[in-house]
Amino acid sequence: MDKNIHLIASELSLTLSQIEVVINLLAEGATIPFMARYRKEATGSLDEVQLAKIRDRHEQLAELDKRKEAILKSIEKQEKLTPALAKAIEEAITLTELEDIYLPYKPKRKTRASIAKEKGLEPLALTIFEQHKIDVEAIATTFINNELGVTHSQEALEGARDIIAEWISENQEARKNVRELFWQDGQIHSTVLKSKVENEDAQKFKDYFDWKEPIKKTPSHRLLAMRRAEKEGFIMLDISPTEELAIQTLEKQFIKSSNASSGQVALAIKDCYKRLLKPTLESEVRLETKLQADAEAIKVFASNLKKLLLASPLGQKRVLALDPGFRSGIKTVCLGAQGELLFDTVIYPLEPQRETTKSATIVLGLCDRFKIEAIAIGNGTASRETEAFVKNVGLPKEIIIVMVNESGASVYSASDVAREEFPNHDVTVRGAVSIGRRLTDPLAELVKIDPKSIGVGQYQHDVDQTKLKDGLDDVVMSCVNSVGVEVNTASKELLSYVSGLGPQLARGIVEYRNQHGPFKKREELQKVPRLGEKAFEQCAGFLRIQDAINPLDMSAVHPERYGLVEKFAEDLGCSVKDLMTSAELRKKLDLKKYVSETVGLPTLVDILSELEKPGRDPREKFELFSFEEGVHEIKDLKVGMVLPGIVTNVTNFGAFVDVGVHQDGLVHISHLSDRFIKDPNQAVAVQQKVKVTVVEVDISRKRIALSMKTDPFGAAPTHSNTSEAEKRSNQNKSASKPIKMERKPERVEESMEQKMAALLNKFKK
């Protein structure tokens, strides 16, 4: 059995058989959603998170094995490979450990040590390194050789120290000890470049002009902010423990006596640390902390993206979608129940045209003509003004009005996808269509947009882009397959995320559908060019066909289990359709009777659950939300107001909330809950509807501090926006003023966090 299987099983506390099965299924082309849903007996009911960990660790170890193979070949070519060395290489479980072993054998360019060896000084280095009581100067004199370039004893000693310094730097134990010191006692210290102190662009990084903290305590977002400041040329970063402590650590390992030889070794140690170990290990720590910060940022992004993609859909409704604007007008489109574009125009009810009556007539006429059931308004510029206009045109009460997050709509409208979908319409129409479709089915529309443009990330442009894409693709695939896809209406972009498909097969399905009409049963998918047996196995259970010949085709029951469901029906003396519609019939089933070598209770329970609610949507039911009436701009906010809001982004230090004033407010992590919260995701999620209290408003800097605490001011909570709230605001006026204090930087975008910390400090006093 592959040794890596044992290692992964041990690290993840899983059985060897589970790891082996998953690796074999992956090798056969199985996707994570497919394994999690349809191979529970084989995997032991592992969920998607566990399956992804197995996949990622297996890929890591496979890359490590490739590196081991290359290293073994390199050392063998040098004729220096011993059984003990080969064993050490084979047993290495991290790349760092492996590279430390390889370092003494790694082909090098010319170094100070190699030059000294060429001058014949290695015997002198060996003699000194033994640290016996000798006359160092006298012995060094014997190595003077003008032909080799050693003209005096000090030059000989310098060369010997260069050799000793390299030996120390390549010593595995020494590297391990100093590496641990970097992680345990290392400080990250940022200093501004003198020439950039007054630079206007550098001011956003002002918190990092002189900042120091332990590297092991530096949060990912702060590290990424400092790295960005360094990359843009405003600050310099140093990551290291104190030099004295590092040198003491090396001296403890290598200094054996107290004599002239030991003095030379001590000098070599100082040179080794400054010239060789510190730069190397600092680069290593920089890389490792960057990887950790990237992983954390990607994790935050993925969590937010999942909540956004799985936001509640309004469902198949006829929608009037409005993309607000002042001078350019409000782009207006009418969409059918399937999201098809029926009509588009532009209205001008706002400044400067103020064609209010004409615009109202148009809106009412469109609602009547196209039997509109809901109005979607983009939440960008002029959104609240547009909302106020729409609410005053005299719409029928049954038409709901919803504010829709339009982040990324402009990216979609200018994309190849949008141009292909609407070749005869401009970007304004496409943007309005996207807003309307986001209301009816957020998932189906958002998959058309690069996730980085949706506005829920944290330093997404600073992290490893390949890992970010892989991580976000996993999330999108998980969401798409958990919801399921209607094969006869889905776009090729949505279909491409279905298990086993991808862009080419997705395009093939759409082309086949356009040529031959809607699919009537799942089996017809196998007629799609290049969609073979394996792809069908992976995708079939996640594709739905409404009004199919076989009712199971509109469920998540996999075709490979249709025979089992038919057996259920046969034993009960009914049809499959009867079984799906009758709870009484389903209660008569004894699932234990159907357990076999290939089908266990987990799968049987899933099948029965699906028969109860075939093709059910796992997303929450849509709930109507409205912002506070009369609060349209930041100047309308007052300290103490309690407002409804929607969470737009969750970060490591808090959550951003839209309260309808075109500027999100920050709820600092310390104000997310009455109890201590370590992870903001424990308290809130993107798209969650919340109640927040306004804690501070800085109009000039467009910054809003909010709180979700019951008692954000340390006294009785405010529950209304009446004059009492304003009185409370005046009482707390001094508390709402910015307070000068030592600022703790978090990240470029989060100066609001610092302001919140200052406020909290004063409130406590």
C-alpha positions in Angstrom: 0.0 0.0 0.0 1.2 3.5 -0.9 3.0 5.0 2.2 1.3 8.3 1.5 -2.1 6.6 2.3 -0.8 5.7 5.8 0.4 9.3 6.3 -2.9 10.9 5.1 -5.0 8.5 7.2 -2.9 9.4 10.3 -3.0 13.2 9.7 -6.8 13.2 9.1 -7.8 10.5 11.6 -9.4 8.4 8.9 -9.1 4.7 8.0 -6.7 3.4 5.4 -9.6 2.0 3.3 -11.3 5.4 3.2 -8.2 7.2 1.9 -7.5 4.4 -0.6 -11.0 4.4 -2.0 -11.0 8.2 -2.4 -7.7 8.3 -4.1 -8.8 5.5 -6.5 -12.1 7.3 -7.2 -10.2 10.6 -7.9 -7.9 8.7 -10.3 -11.0 7.4 -12.1 -12.2 11.0 -12.6 -14.8 11.2 -9.8 -15.6 14.7 -8.5 -15.9 15.6 -4.9 -19.7 16.4 -5.1 -20.3 13.0 -6.8 -18.4 11.1 -4.2 -20.0 13.0 -1.3 -23.5 12.3 -2.7 -23.4 9.0 -4.5 -20.5 7.0 -3.0 -21.2 7.2 0.7 -20.8 3.5 1.3 -17.4 3.4 -0.4 -16.0 6.5 1.4 -17.7 6.0 4.7 -19.9 9.0 4.3 -17.1 11.5 4.0 -18.3 15.0 3.4 -17.0 17.5 0.8 -14.5 19.2 3.2 -12.9 15.9 4.2 -12.8 14.7 0.6 -11.1 18.0 -0.5 -8.5 17.6 2.3 -7.6 14.1 1.1 -7.3 15.3 -2.5 -5.2 18.3 -1.6 -2.8 16.4 0.7 -2.5 13.6 -1.8 -1.5 16.1 -4.5 1.0 17.7 -2.1 2.6 14.4 -1.3 2.8 13.5 -5.0 4.7 16.7 -5.7 7.0 15.9 -2.7 7.6 12.4 -4.2 8.7 14.0 -7.5 11.1 16.3 -5.7 12.5 13.3 -3.7 13.1 11.4 -7.0 14.9 14.4 -8.5 17.1 14.8 -5.4 18.0 11.1 -5.2 19.1 11.2 -8.8 21.2 14.3 -8.2 23.1 12.9 -5.2 23.5 9.5 -6.9 25.0 11.3 -9.9 27.5 12.9 -7.5 28.3 9.3 -6.2 27.5 10.5 -2.7 24.3 8.6 -2.0 24.5 6.3 1.0 21.7 3.9 2.3 21.3 6.1 5.4 21.0 9.3 3.3 18.5 7.6 0.9 16.4 6.5 3.9 16.4 10.0 5.3 15.2 11.4 2.0 12.5 8.8 1.6 11.2 9.4 5.1 11.0 13.3 4.9 7.4 14.4 5.1 7.8 18.1 4.4 9.5 20.0 1.6 11.5 22.0 4.2 12.9 18.9 5.8 13.7 17.5 2.4 15.5 20.6 1.2 17.5 20.8 4.5 18.8 17.3 3.9 19.7 18.1 0.3 21.4 21.4 1.0 25.0 20.1 1.5 24.7 18.2 -1.8 22.9 20.9 -3.8 25.0 22.1 -6.8 26.1 25.7 -6.0 27.5 28.6 -7.8 30.9 29.8 -6.6 30.7 30.9 -2.9 33.2 32.4 -0.5 33.6 28.9 1.0 34.2 27.2 -2.3 36.8 29.8 -3.2 38.5 29.2 0.1 38.6 25.5 -0.5 40.2 26.1 -3.9 42.9 28.0 -2.0 43.5 24.8 0.1 42.1 26.2 3.3 39.7 23.3 4.2 42.3 21.5 6.4 42.8 24.8 8.4 39.0 25.1 8.8 38.8 21.5 10.1 41.6 22.1 12.6 40.0 25.3 13.9 36.5 23.7 14.0 37.8 21.0 16.4 38.5 23.8 18.8 41.6 22.3 20.4 44.1 24.6 22.3 46.4 25.6 19.4 48.4 28.6 18.2 45.9 29.6 15.5 48.1 32.4 14.1 51.0 30.0 13.7 49.0 27.3 12.0 47.4 29.8 9.7 50.8 31.0 8.6 51.6 27.6 7.2 48.7 28.0 4.7 50.2 31.1 3.1 50.5 30.4 -0.6 51.0 33.3 -3.0 50.2 31.1 -6.0 46.8 30.2 -4.6 46.2 33.7 -3.5 46.7 33.4 0.3 49.2 36.2 1.0 49.0 36.4 4.8 47.7 34.6 7.9 44.6 36.7 8.3 43.5 35.9 4.8 43.9 32.2 5.6 41.8 32.6 8.8 39.1 34.5 6.9 38.9 31.8 4.3 38.7 29.1 7.0 35.9 31.0 8.7 34.0 31.2 5.4 34.2 27.4 5.1 33.1 27.0 8.8 30.2 29.4 8.2 28.9 27.4 5.3 29.2 24.1 7.3 27.1 25.7 10.0 24.5 27.0 7.6 24.1 23.6 6.0 23.8 21.8 9.3 20.3 20.3 9.5 20.0 20.7 13.3 21.3 24.3 13.2 18.8 25.2 10.6 16.0 23.6 12.5 16.9 25.4 15.8 17.2 28.8 14.2 14.1 28.2 12.1 12.1 27.5 15.3 13.6 30.7 16.8 12.2 32.7 13.8 8.8 31.3 14.3 8.7 31.5 18.1 10.5 34.8 18.7 10.6 36.4 15.3 9.3 39.9 14.9 7.9 41.5 11.8 9.1 45.1 11.6 8.0 47.6 9.0 9.7 50.9 8.4 8.9 53.7 5.9 11.3 54.7 3.3 12.4 58.2 4.1 11.7 59.4 0.6 8.1 58.2 0.8 7.0 59.7 4.2 5.2 62.6 2.5 4.0 60.7 -0.5 0.3 61.0 -0.9 -0.2 57.4 -2.1 1.8 56.1 0.9 -0.6 57.7 3.5 -3.0 54.7 3.2 -0.1 52.7 4.7 0.7 55.2 7.4 -0.1 52.7 10.1 2.9 50.6 8.9 5.5 53.4 8.8 6.9 52.0 12.0 5.2 48.9 13.2 6.5 45.8 15.0 4.8 42.7 16.4 5.5 38.9 16.8 5.2 37.2 13.4 3.3 34.3 15.0 0.6 36.6 16.1 0.3 38.7 12.9 -3.1 38.1 11.3 -3.3 37.3 7.7 -5.0 40.5 6.5 -2.4 42.6 8.3 0.5 40.6 6.8 -1.0 41.0 3.3 -1.4 44.8 3.8 2.2 45.2 4.8 3.4 43.0 1.9 1.4 45.2 -0.4 2.9 48.4 1.0 6.4 46.8 0.5 5.6 45.8 -3.0 4.4 49.3 -3.9 7.7 50.6 -2.6 6.6 52.6 0.5 8.0 50.5 3.4 10.7 47.9 4.1 10.0 44.7 6.0 12.3 42.7 8.3 11.3 39.4 9.8 13.7 37.9 12.3 14.3 37.2 16.0 16.9 39.4 17.8 20.4 38.9 16.4 21.8 38.2 19.8 19.3 35.4 20.6 20.0 33.7 17.2 23.8 33.8 17.6 23.5 32.5 21.2 21.4 29.6 19.8 24.2 28.7 17.3 27.0 29.2 19.8 25.3 26.8 22.2 25.4 24.1 19.5 28.9 24.7 18.0 31.1 26.4 20.7 32.9 23.6 22.5 35.8 25.4 24.3 37.1 28.8 25.3 40.3 29.3 23.4 41.6 31.0 20.2 40.0 28.3 18.0 36.6 28.8 19.6 37.0 32.6 19.1 37.4 31.9 15.3 34.3 29.7 15.3 32.4 32.4 17.2 33.3 34.9 14.4 32.3 32.3 11.8 28.9 31.9 13.6 28.2 35.6 13.5 29.1 35.8 9.8 27.0 32.6 9.1 23.9 34.0 10.7 24.1 37.5 9.1 25.2 36.5 5.7 23.7 33.0 5.2 21.1 31.9 7.7 19.1 35.1 8.3 18.5 35.9 4.6 17.6 32.3 3.8 15.3 31.7 6.8 13.7 35.1 6.5 12.8 34.3 2.9 11.5 30.9 4.1 9.3 32.5 6.8 8.1 35.2 4.3 7.0 32.5 1.9 5.4 30.3 4.6 3.5 33.2 6.2 2.4 34.3 2.8 1.1 30.8 2.1 -0.8 30.8 5.4 -2.2 34.3 4.8 -3.3 33.3 1.3 -5.0 30.2 2.7 -6.8 32.2 5.3 -7.9 34.9 2.8 -9.1 32.2 0.3 -11.0 30.5 3.2 -12.7 33.8 4.0 -13.5 34.5 0.4 -14.8 31.0 -0.2 -17.1 31.2 2.9 -18.5 34.5 1.7 -18.9 33.3 -1.8 -20.8 30.2 -0.8 -23.3 32.3 1.2 -23.8 34.7 -1.7 -24.2 31.9 -4.3 -26.7 30.1 -2.1 -28.7 33.3 -1.4 -32.5 32.8 -1.4 -33.9 32.9 -4.9 -37.2 34.6 -5.6 -38.0 31.8 -8.2 -39.5 31.9 -11.7 -41.2 35.3 -11.6 -41.7 38.0 -14.2 -39.4 40.9 -13.2 -39.0 44.5 -14.0 -35.3 45.2 -13.4 -33.9 48.8 -12.9 -30.3 49.8 -13.1 -30.4 53.3 -11.4 -28.6 56.4 -12.6 -29.1 60.2 -12.5 -28.0 62.0 -15.7 -27.9 58.8 -17.8 -31.3 57.7 -16.6 -32.6 54.4 -15.2 -32.0 51.4 -17.5 -35.2 49.4 -17.5 -35.8 45.9 -18.7 -38.6 43.4 -18.5 -37.8 39.7 -18.0 -40.0 36.7 -18.5 -40.3 33.9 -15.9 -37.3 32.1 -17.4 -35.2 35.2 -17.3 -35.6 36.0 -21.0 -35.4 39.6 -22.1 -38.8 40.9 -23.3 -38.3 44.6 -23.5 -35.9 47.4 -22.6 -36.0 51.2 -22.4 -34.6 54.1 -20.3 -36.6 56.3 -18.0 -35.5 59.7 -16.4 -37.5 60.3 -13.2 -34.6 61.8 -11.2 -32.3 64.8 -11.5 -31.6 66.5 -13.8 -34.5 65.6 -16.1 -37.1 64.9 -13.5 -39.6 63.3 -16.0 -41.4 61.8 -13.0 -44.9 61.6 -14.5 -43.8 60.2 -17.8 -41.5 57.7 -16.1 -44.3 56.6 -13.7 -46.6 56.0 -16.7 -44.0 53.9 -18.4 -43.4 51.8 -15.3 -47.1 51.2 -14.7 -47.7 50.4 -18.4 -44.8 47.9 -18.4 -46.0 46.2 -15.2 -49.5 45.8 -16.7 -48.3 44.7 -20.2 -45.8 42.1 -19.0 -47.7 41.0 -15.9 -44.8 42.0 -13.7 -44.6 40.2 -10.3 -41.5 41.8 -8.8 -39.2 44.8 -9.3 -35.5 44.5 -8.8 -33.5 47.7 -8.2 -29.6 47.7 -8.4 -28.1 49.0 -5.1 -25.6 51.4 -6.7 -25.7 55.1 -7.4 -29.3 56.6 -7.2 -30.7 53.3 -5.9 -32.6 54.8 -2.9 -33.9 57.6 -5.0 -35.1 55.1 -7.6 -36.7 53.0 -4.8 -38.6 56.0 -3.5 -39.8 56.9 -7.0 -41.0 53.3 -7.7 -42.8 53.1 -4.3 -44.7 56.3 -5.2 -46.0 55.4 -8.7 -49.0 53.5 -7.4 -48.1 49.9 -8.1 -50.5 47.1 -7.3 -49.8 45.8 -3.8 -48.9 42.3 -5.0 -45.8 43.6 -6.8 -42.8 43.3 -4.5 -39.9 45.8 -4.7 -36.4 44.4 -3.9 -33.0 46.0 -3.7 -30.4 43.8 -5.4 -26.6 43.8 -4.9 -25.2 44.7 -8.3 -21.5 44.1 -7.6 -19.9 42.6 -10.7 -22.9 43.4 -13.0 -20.7 45.8 -15.0 -18.1 43.1 -15.3 -20.7 40.7 -16.7 -22.2 43.2 -19.0 -18.8 43.8 -20.8 -17.9 40.1 -20.8 -17.8 37.7 -23.8 -20.6 35.7 -22.1 -22.9 38.7 -22.1 -22.0 39.7 -25.7 -22.7 36.2 -26.8 -26.0 36.2 -24.9 -27.1 39.7 -26.0 -25.2 40.6 -29.2 -27.7 43.3 -30.2 -27.8 45.1 -26.9 -25.4 47.4 -25.2 -23.7 47.0 -21.8 -26.4 49.0 -19.9 -29.2 46.6 -21.0 -27.0 43.6 -20.1 -26.3 45.0 -16.7 -30.0 45.6 -16.0 -30.8 42.0 -17.1 -28.1 40.7 -14.7 -29.7 42.6 -11.8 -33.1 41.2 -12.5 -31.8 37.6 -12.9 -29.9 37.9 -9.6 -33.2 38.3 -7.9 -34.9 35.3 -9.4 -31.8 32.9 -9.2 -28.6 34.4 -7.8 -26.6 31.2 -8.3 -27.5 30.8 -12.0 -26.5 34.4 -12.7 -23.4 34.8 -10.5 -21.6 31.8 -12.0 -21.2 33.9 -15.2 -19.0 36.4 -13.3 -15.4 36.0 -12.1 -15.8 35.5 -8.3 -13.1 38.1 -7.7 -15.5 40.7 -9.1 -18.4 39.9 -6.8 -17.1 42.0 -3.9 -16.9 39.5 -1.1 -13.2 38.9 -0.9 -10.3 40.0 1.4 -7.1 40.9 -0.4 -8.1 38.6 -3.3 -5.7 40.3 -5.7 -2.7 39.8 -3.4 -3.0 36.0 -2.9 -1.8 33.2 -5.2 -4.2 33.5 -8.1 -4.0 29.8 -9.1 -4.9 28.6 -5.5 -7.6 31.3 -5.3 -9.2 30.1 -8.6 -9.0 26.4 -7.5 -10.5 27.2 -4.1 -13.4 29.3 -5.6 -14.0 26.8 -8.3 -14.5 24.1 -5.6 -17.1 26.4 -3.9 -19.0 27.2 -7.1 -19.1 23.5 -8.1 -20.3 22.5 -4.6 -23.1 25.1 -4.7 -24.2 24.3 -8.2 -24.4 20.5 -7.5 -26.0 20.9 -4.1 -28.9 22.9 -5.7 -29.1 20.9 -9.0 -29.5 22.2 -12.5 -32.5 22.2 -14.8 -30.8 20.9 -18.0 -33.4 22.4 -20.4 -33.0 26.0 -19.2 -29.5 26.3 -17.8 -26.8 28.4 -19.4 -23.6 26.7 -20.5 -21.8 28.7 -17.8 -24.0 27.0 -15.1 -23.8 23.6 -16.7 -20.0 23.8 -16.9 -19.9 23.5 -13.1 -22.0 20.4 -13.0 -20.0 17.3 -11.8 -18.2 15.6 -14.7 -19.0 18.2 -17.4 -16.8 21.3 -17.9 -17.0 24.0 -20.6 -16.8 21.8 -23.6 -19.5 19.3 -22.6 -21.7 22.1 -21.3 -21.5 23.9 -24.7 -22.3 20.5 -26.3 -25.4 20.1 -24.2 -26.7 23.5 -25.1 -26.0 23.0 -28.8 -27.7 19.6 -28.8 -30.7 21.2 -26.9 -31.0 24.0 -29.5 -30.9 21.5 -32.4 -33.1 18.7 -31.0 -35.4 20.5 -28.6 -35.7 19.9 -24.8 -34.4 16.7 -23.2 -37.3 14.4 -22.3 -35.2 12.0 -20.2 -31.8 11.8 -18.7 -30.7 8.9 -21.0 -30.8 11.3 -23.9 -27.8 13.1 -22.5 -25.7 10.2 -23.7 -26.5 11.3 -27.3 -24.6 14.5 -26.7 -21.2 14.3 -28.6 -18.3 13.4 -26.4 -20.5 12.9 -23.3 -19.5 9.3 -22.5 -20.4 6.8 -19.9 -18.1 8.2 -17.2 -19.3 11.8 -17.7 -22.9 10.6 -17.6 -22.3 8.7 -14.4 -20.8 11.9 -12.8 -23.4 14.4 -14.0 -26.7 12.6 -14.3 -27.8 12.8 -10.7 -27.2 16.6 -10.6 -29.2 17.4 -13.7 -33.0 17.8 -13.5 -35.7 17.5 -16.2 -39.0 19.0 -15.3 -42.0 17.2 -16.8 -39.8 14.3 -17.7 -41.2 10.9 -18.9 -39.7 9.3 -15.8 -40.6 11.3 -12.6 -37.2 10.3 -11.1 -35.5 12.4 -13.8 -36.7 15.5 -11.9 -35.1 14.3 -8.7 -31.6 13.8 -7.3 -32.0 10.0 -7.4 -29.1 8.8 -9.6 -30.1 6.7 -12.7 -28.0 3.8 -11.3 -30.6 3.5 -8.5 -33.7 3.7 -10.6 -34.0 -0.1 -10.5 -33.9 0.0 -6.7 -36.8 2.6 -6.5 -38.8 0.5 -9.0 -38.2 -2.5 -6.6 -39.7 -0.3 -3.8 -42.7 0.4 -5.9 -43.1 -3.3 -7.0 -42.9 -4.5 -3.4 -45.7 -2.1 -2.4 -47.8 -2.8 -5.5 -47.8 0.8 -6.7 -46.1 3.0 -9.4 -43.0 5.1 -8.8 -45.1 8.2 -9.2 -47.5 6.9 -6.5 -44.5 6.3 -4.2 -43.3 9.9 -4.8 -46.7 11.4 -4.0 -47.8 9.2 -1.1 -46.3 9.6 2.4 -48.3 6.6 3.6 -46.7 4.4 1.0 -43.2 5.5 1.8 -43.8 4.8 5.5 -44.4 1.2 4.7 -40.9 0.8 3.3 -38.4 -1.2 5.5 -35.1 0.2 4.2 -33.1 -2.5 5.9 -34.5 -5.1 3.5 -32.8 -3.4 0.7 -29.3 -3.2 2.1 -26.7 -4.9 -0.1 -23.0 -5.0 -0.7 -23.2 -1.9 -2.9 -26.1 -0.1 -1.3 -26.1 0.8 2.4 -28.5 2.7 4.7 -26.9 6.2 3.9 -27.8 5.9 0.2 -31.2 4.4 1.0 -32.0 7.2 3.4 -31.0 9.7 0.8 -33.2 8.1 -1.8 -36.2 8.1 0.5 -35.6 11.7 1.4 -35.5 12.6 -2.3 -38.7 10.7 -3.0 -40.4 12.8 -0.4 -39.4 16.1 -1.9 -38.1 15.4 -5.4 -35.6 18.1 -6.7 -36.1 20.2 -3.6 -34.0 23.4 -3.5 -31.7 23.4 -0.4 -31.6 27.2 -0.4 -33.7 29.1 2.2 -37.0 30.6 1.3 -37.0 34.1 -0.1 -37.8 36.9 2.4 -38.6 40.4 1.5 -36.2 43.1 2.9 -36.5 46.9 2.9 -34.1 49.5 4.1 -35.2 52.2 6.6 -37.6 54.8 5.1 -36.1 58.3 5.0 -32.5 57.1 5.3 -31.0 57.4 1.9 -27.6 59.1 2.4 -24.8 59.0 4.9 -25.8 62.5 6.1 -29.2 61.0 7.2 -27.5 58.8 9.7 -27.3 59.7 13.4 -25.6 58.0 16.3 -28.0 55.7 18.1 -30.2 54.9 15.1 -31.2 51.2 14.8 -31.5 50.2 11.2 -32.1 47.1 9.1 -29.1 46.1 7.0 -27.7 43.3 4.8 -24.3 41.8 5.4 -22.2 42.4 2.2 -18.8 41.0 3.3 -17.3 39.2 6.3 -13.6 39.6 7.1 -11.3 38.4 9.9 -11.9 41.7 11.8 -15.6 42.1 11.4 -18.5 42.5 8.9 -19.5 45.1 6.4 -23.2 45.9 6.3 -25.3 47.8 3.8 -27.8 50.1 5.5 -29.0 51.7 2.2 -26.8 54.9 2.1 -24.4 53.9 -0.7 -21.6 53.3 1.8 -21.2 50.1 3.8 -20.7 50.4 7.5 -18.3 48.3 9.6 -19.4 46.1 12.5 -16.1 45.4 14.3 -15.6 41.9 15.5 -16.0 43.2 19.1 -19.4 44.5 18.2 -20.8 41.5 16.3 -22.3 39.9 19.5 -22.8 40.4 23.2 -20.5 37.4 23.7 -16.8 37.0 22.7 -16.4 36.1 19.0 -13.1 34.8 17.7 -14.3 34.2 14.1 -16.8 36.6 12.6 -18.4 33.7 10.6 -19.7 32.4 13.9 -21.9 35.4 14.2 -22.9 36.5 10.7 -22.9 35.5 7.0 -23.0 37.3 3.7 -26.6 38.2 2.7 -27.8 37.8 6.2 -30.4 40.4 7.2 -29.5 42.1 10.5 -30.3 45.0 12.8 -27.5 47.4 13.5 -27.0 50.4 15.7 -25.1 53.4 14.4 -22.1 54.0 16.6 -20.2 56.7 14.7 -20.6 58.6 11.4 -17.6 60.3 9.7 -19.2 62.0 6.7 -16.0 63.6 5.4 -14.2 60.2 5.2 -17.4 58.3 4.3 -17.0 55.9 7.3 -19.7 54.4 9.3 -19.2 52.4 12.5 -22.0 50.0 13.4 -22.8 47.6 16.2 -24.9 44.5 16.6 -24.6 44.5 20.4 -27.7 44.7 22.5 -26.1 47.6 24.4 -23.4 49.2 22.2 -23.0 52.3 24.4 -22.9 50.6 27.7 -26.4 51.7 28.7 -30.0 51.0 27.8 -30.2 50.1 24.1 -31.9 52.4 21.6 -34.8 50.8 19.8 -36.1 53.5 17.5 -35.1 56.4 15.4 -37.3 58.9 17.2 -36.3 62.2 18.9 -35.3 60.0 21.9 -32.6 58.5 19.8 -31.4 61.9 18.9 -31.3 62.9 22.5 -29.3 59.8 23.2 -27.0 60.8 20.3 -26.4 64.2 22.0 -25.8 62.6 25.3 -23.1 60.4 23.7 -21.7 63.2 21.5 -18.4 63.2 23.2 -18.1 59.4 22.8 -18.7 59.6 19.1 -15.8 62.0 18.5 -12.6 60.4 17.2 -10.2 59.7 20.0 -6.4 60.0 19.6 -4.7 56.9 20.9 -1.9 54.6 19.8 -3.3 53.0 16.6 -3.1 49.3 15.9 -3.0 48.7 12.2 -5.1 45.9 10.8 -5.1 46.5 7.1 -5.3 49.2 4.5 -9.1 49.0 4.1 -9.9 48.7 7.8 -9.0 52.0 9.4 -12.6 51.8 10.6 -11.5 49.0 12.9 -9.1 51.4 14.5 -11.7 54.0 15.0 -14.1 51.4 16.5 -11.3 50.3 18.9 -10.8 53.9 20.0 -14.5 54.4 20.6 -14.8 51.2 22.6 -11.9 52.3 24.7 -13.6 55.6 25.6 -17.0 53.9 26.2 -15.4 51.5 28.7 -13.9 54.5 30.5 
